Amino acid sequence: MMFSRQKCTLAVMSFALTATLLGGSTAWSGEVSAAGANSDVSISAVLSDMPSELRSSIEWVYTNRMIKEGSLNRRNLIYDQIFAGQGTINYVVRWQSTKNVTLQQRKDIEKMLGRQMNNWTRHLKGYDGWPYGDIEVKVVGWAVVNPAQVLDKQSNENVYTTTTVDELSKSDPRIPAALPYAPDALSRFEHFMNPNYVYPGGLDKRFDMYLWGTSNFGGGAGETGGSGFPMITY
């Protein structure tokens, strides 16, 4: 069966709202395992299994937000990124901070990203043609102001030091003015509209999203239809 982005989006919205409103339990029929985040589980649910009390809210959000905003037309939702990456997601961490980051912290961040990604996607295995179980999540680079901040750098780690000015720092001086970034040539956001684009070094070298680690950012932000920039703050 061909995978349907519309059905998958509605399914994830249904699962998320169900889990929230029912205190973490699910209302899916089929096989939903309580195993760990990286377990290869599958479900036999279909869209008609959506809890009836949630249907009107989910369909309203889908129609009045996702359709009107054109989210599905951009082909850069996380689902699109996973398919384009053949079951993988790559991040670059944008370390907008003067603090150092240890090797263990870098490993922990990559594990955290994998755990959280699979907490969502593992529920989709077997649903409407979704082919993937465990999604391989990698941090393929660190964008920092000073390369010395990356303590005990490993030979396979990529560090980028080009910076621009963060406009937010002009209104909030607590935010570091220097905003590091990775090469646009490796960014899926810059090239997903071109189906013939070839990433330098191959598909494995691209990054799908940034994870921003920004000092003194008063909250979090995220985006799935664009470049994607979930935040970690401290």
C-alpha positions in Angstrom: 0.0 0.0 0.0 1.3 3.5 -0.8 1.9 5.6 2.2 -0.5 8.6 2.6 0.9 11.8 4.1 -2.6 13.0 4.9 -3.6 9.8 6.7 -0.3 9.7 8.6 -0.6 13.3 9.7 -4.1 12.7 11.0 -3.0 9.5 12.6 -0.2 11.1 14.5 -2.5 14.0 15.6 -5.0 11.4 16.7 -2.5 9.4 18.7 -1.0 12.5 20.3 -4.3 14.0 21.4 -5.6 10.6 22.6 -2.5 10.0 24.7 -2.8 13.5 26.2 -6.5 13.5 26.9 -6.5 9.9 28.2 -3.6 10.4 30.5 -1.0 8.6 28.4 -3.1 5.6 27.4 -4.1 5.0 23.8 -7.5 4.4 22.2 -6.1 2.6 19.1 -7.3 -0.8 18.2 -4.6 -3.1 17.1 -1.1 -3.8 18.5 0.5 -0.9 20.3 3.5 -2.1 22.4 4.6 -0.5 25.6 8.2 -1.4 24.8 11.1 1.0 24.7 11.5 3.9 22.4 13.7 2.1 19.9 11.7 -1.1 19.8 10.5 -2.4 16.4 6.8 -2.4 17.1 3.9 -2.3 14.7 0.2 -1.4 14.7 -2.8 -2.7 12.7 -4.8 0.5 13.2 -6.5 2.4 10.4 -7.8 6.0 10.3 -11.3 4.9 11.2 -10.0 3.8 14.6 -9.6 7.4 15.5 -11.5 8.1 18.8 -14.9 9.6 17.8 -14.7 12.2 20.6 -11.5 13.6 19.0 -12.4 13.4 15.3 -14.0 16.9 15.0 -11.0 18.6 16.7 -8.4 16.8 14.7 -10.1 17.4 11.4 -10.6 21.0 12.3 -6.9 21.5 12.9 -6.0 19.6 9.7 -8.4 21.6 7.6 -8.0 25.1 9.1 -4.3 25.0 9.9 -2.4 22.5 7.8 -4.4 22.8 4.6 -4.8 26.6 4.8 -1.2 27.1 5.6 -0.1 24.7 2.9 2.0 22.6 5.2 1.6 19.4 3.1 2.6 21.2 -0.1 6.1 22.0 1.1 7.3 18.4 1.2 9.5 19.1 4.1 7.5 17.7 7.0 9.4 15.3 9.2 7.7 12.4 7.4 9.1 13.8 4.1 12.5 14.0 5.6 12.4 10.4 6.9 11.4 9.1 3.4 14.0 11.3 1.6 16.6 10.0 4.1 15.5 6.4 3.6 14.5 5.9 7.2 17.0 8.3 8.7 17.0 11.9 10.2 20.1 14.0 10.5 20.6 17.0 12.7 23.2 19.8 13.1 23.3 21.3 16.6 23.5 25.0 16.5 25.3 25.7 19.8 24.6 29.4 20.3 26.4 29.6 23.6 29.8 30.4 25.1 29.7 27.2 27.2 31.8 24.2 26.3 30.1 20.9 25.4 31.6 17.6 26.4 31.8 14.5 24.4 29.4 12.8 26.8 26.9 15.7 26.4 27.1 15.4 22.6 26.5 11.6 22.8 23.5 12.2 25.2 22.0 14.8 22.9 22.1 12.4 19.9 20.5 9.7 22.1 17.9 12.1 23.2 17.0 13.1 19.7 16.7 9.4 18.6 14.6 8.6 21.6 12.2 11.4 21.1 11.9 10.9 17.3 11.1 7.2 17.8 8.6 7.9 20.6 6.5 9.4 17.7 7.3 7.2 14.7 7.3 3.8 16.3 3.6 3.9 16.6 3.3 4.2 12.8 5.0 0.9 11.8 2.5 -1.0 9.6 0.0 1.9 9.4 -1.2 2.8 5.9 2.0 1.6 4.3 4.4 3.3 6.7 7.6 1.1 6.1 9.9 2.1 8.9 10.4 0.8 12.4 13.3 2.3 14.2 14.4 5.6 12.7 18.1 6.2 12.8 18.8 9.6 14.1 22.3 11.2 13.9 24.0 14.5 14.8 26.1 15.0 11.8 27.6 18.3 12.8 28.1 21.0 15.5 27.9 24.7 14.6 29.8 26.7 17.3 31.3 30.1 17.7 34.7 28.7 18.9 35.8 25.2 17.9 37.6 24.9 21.3 34.1 24.7 22.8 33.8 21.1 21.4 35.8 19.3 24.1 37.6 16.0 23.1 36.5 16.4 19.5 36.5 13.0 17.7 37.9 12.5 14.2 34.4 11.7 12.8 32.8 14.9 14.2 32.1 17.9 11.9 32.5 21.3 13.5 31.3 24.5 11.7 32.3 28.0 12.8 30.8 30.4 10.4 28.5 32.9 12.1 25.9 35.5 11.4 24.2 38.1 13.6 21.1 36.9 15.4 18.6 39.7 15.1 16.9 38.6 18.3 20.0 39.7 20.2 19.3 43.3 19.2 16.1 43.4 21.2 17.3 41.0 23.9 20.9 41.4 24.8 20.9 38.3 26.8 20.8 36.3 23.6 24.3 35.8 22.1 24.7 37.9 19.0 26.9 35.4 17.2 24.7 32.7 15.6 26.7 29.8 14.1 25.5 27.8 11.1 26.3 24.9 8.9 26.9 25.1 5.1 23.7 25.7 3.1 24.9 23.1 0.6 24.3 20.4 3.2 20.9 21.7 4.3 17.7 19.9 3.1 15.7 23.0 3.8 17.7 24.9 1.2 17.3 22.2 -1.5 14.2 20.0 -0.9 12.3 21.7 -3.7 14.9 20.4 -6.2 14.5 16.6 -6.6 17.8 16.4 -8.6 19.9 18.1 -6.0 23.0 16.1 -4.9 24.5 16.8 -1.5 28.3 17.2 -1.3 29.6 13.9 0.0 26.3 12.1 -0.5 22.9 11.8 1.2 24.5 10.8 4.6 26.2 14.2 4.8 23.1 16.3 4.6 21.2 17.6 7.6 17.4 17.8 7.8 17.1 20.1 10.8 18.9 22.2 13.3 18.7 21.7 17.0 19.3 25.1 18.5 21.0 25.3 21.9 20.6 29.0 22.8 21.7 30.6 26.0 19.0 32.7 27.7 16.3 31.9 25.2 13.1 32.2 27.2 11.2 29.2 26.0 11.1 26.9 23.1 10.3 27.0 19.4 9.8 24.5 16.6 8.8 24.1 13.0 8.0 21.1 10.9 7.1 22.6 7.6 10.2 24.7 7.2 13.8 24.2 8.2 12.9 22.7 11.6 14.5 24.2 14.6 13.5 22.7 17.9 15.2 24.5 20.8 16.9 23.5 24.0 17.4 26.3 26.5 19.3 26.8 29.7 
